[in-house]
Amino acid sequence: MDRVDNNDLPTSPPKRRKLKHPRTARACAFCRRRKVRCSGTQPCDYCRGEGVRCEYEDRLSRSSPFAVQTTSRVAPSATQQETPTSAAKSVVATPGQPSTTLPEIQSGNGKSKTSRRVSLDPPQTFAEGQHIGPSAGVSFLYHAWNRTGAPEEEATLPTARLTCHGDMPQAPVTKDPQLPTREEASTLLERYFQFATPTYRFLHRPTVEKWMSKLMDGTQLSKAEAACALIVCSQALLYTTVGDRYQNGGDEGLNRSRAYFDKAKSLLDEEPGPATVVSVQARLAMCLYLLSTFRINECRFSFSLACTILTSIGLQRKTLNAHKLDLVTLESRKRTFWCAYVLDDYLSVMLGRPRILHDGDIDQEYPRNIDDNDLLSSESPEDLPLHGNLEAFIAHADLAKLMGRNSHLLYPLQPLTEDEVLERTHEMLHALDNWRASLPGFLKPRNKTLAGQRTFERQNTVLKLAYAHLRILATRRCLLADFGRLGRRAPSVSAKDDRALKPIQECVAAVCTILDAVYDLSERGTMYQGFWFQPYITLVAISTLYVFVIQKSRSTLPEGLFVQLNEYLDKAKYCQELLAALSPAGSQARRHHVLLNRLRERAERDALRTRRQGDAKSGGAHGVATRPGSVVRQVEDRTAFVGGESQSAENPGRVQHQADDDQTATDGAAHLNHNPDVMMGQFTPSEDDFMFQDLNGWGWESLDTVGFLADGDLFGLQP
């Protein structure tokens, strides 16, 4: 071979012809469906311009695809993590643990088809240094991703102690509280036991009355007993006045409540050992007070200490030497533990964090259903009446067990397939039906909201809201399903579609139940600012409704699935403004309201875009049906609240409420106009239409629940 002299070589490589449309090694799924040029980055230029999720399918029918380029660099971790695909292959199913292998599904052409995972990675979020899981009730409220690809910035919150960072700042108490008079103390005790704790009945009323009397007389009490009596007074003072009580530093009753609580807290800080049941009771009462005063983070830390004390004295275990304890002490142990169990479940779903108490460590019995006045230390249990006021207490504990089971089934660490989500959702719905059937008649949820002063009415309302809340948690993941795929699974399409639509019907019915109940409570003037349960559940319902609207504008949900959607959007806005009026400045609830406004605007904008595209299609081609069920509603003037009344420039009248005293809450499915005969045609969208993408790629399941706002536009809501 002749040697080529270096001087004979060209000074530069030959010029390559520049392609008019540069080729990319791979195109994202969205560009491939739309048949448009893809830049090959993630997100690509086209997806970023359209504001949609940019995804690349790993299993393509081509050889050796090139690696996808990303526009943002990820810092290498110290230890290389296993990819979701390889992790799924390496996990072996063990008894009691769901298998992570993908089940095979037969498609219409007889070929085996793998059921798609709903999410490839375990969904989780970090905000302000705190971990938030996907099981949180308000997870639909927050977006964890930014469509611009920019990192989420954290808002600046006031400097506070670690245990209360993110909570509403509290005004300092300048002087020691003056004890209430005997008449006032009696009134506060009555208010507490009849109104403040309908299902959290862990305190024995005659015992608390004895503590209060000794406190008035100056007789020596243990620090935990004195603290418990003071917290009862402080909690009762939160339910004496309706309206915003935090203006101008707080009204007189609120300031007295703060003073009693701070005194009780200082007593507990000085409590000597050993721990007793009263030590746990006082701290549980303190946790409920913290929730009622917009301090959920401090509540979580205080509850952790309460659970530590609880397990140290063995309240989670059955008492073996029960004959050595008097009846009041024995029953107080049971009541205290199961109250802590219920509160643990709610704190878990409110914050999206693991529970502290685990069912495998518990064998404690339920308390006897004995009225407080009949429960005396000298009495024998066999001589006491068989009926008391603890039916709601026990029913709430049963529901809390189902709540923990729901988090375990539907929000595990391993991702679930769509079929697994459907199967587990139906399992939870069946368990909830059994729970409801076991309730006594006076506690069964009904469409009519009971808002009287009698204890059983308050218990009925709390259980009704708790039941609807859990139905939402059990079914909301089905809102994210890809319904466009169901219509292409022959030959058993209708059965599959019916099975997939039932959870959505249940979810919508539960949302309607909550909005109706809160609307009724507001109409009757019984929404106190000290409530923490109702505002939280309302927040879950409203955010779920807005996500339903977004999914409806982007997928193939049947028309007429929710014929009263416009009416309940009006109720949602009314309830949203009500919550804003009850949320003090600086509280997490106020931050929730800001995010809820953004989510609503997004839902309205998506629905408006859907209608415009439908109008354009109908104008350009005949025979193309528009979407008559799309919600098109401009943002109305903000509703002004004067004395609890709603006034609007465009809609001065109230949303009409129709309730049937004899109908139950599960009859909320009557709001759904479901015709299975026309469902088949509605489940066959065009393969190229991006409107029929599911929302799983939008990141709804890995969402923030703490409510720390960023300085930028987290939701991409700006036009």
PyMOL commands that set and color helices and strands:
alter all, ss='L'
color gray80, all
select helices_A, chain A and resi 6-8+29-34+45-50+84-90+139-141+162-164+182-196+205-217+223-237+247-249+252-269+277-292+296-312+322-324+327-351+359-361+372-374+381-383+391-410+418-437+441-443+455-480+483-486+493-523+533-554+565-581+588-620+665-671+676-682+690-692+695-698
alter helices_A, ss='H'
color red, helices_A
select strands_A, chain A and resi 104-106+112-114+125-127+130-132+640-642+645-647
alter strands_A, ss='S'
color yellow, strands_A
deselect
rebuild
show_as cartoon
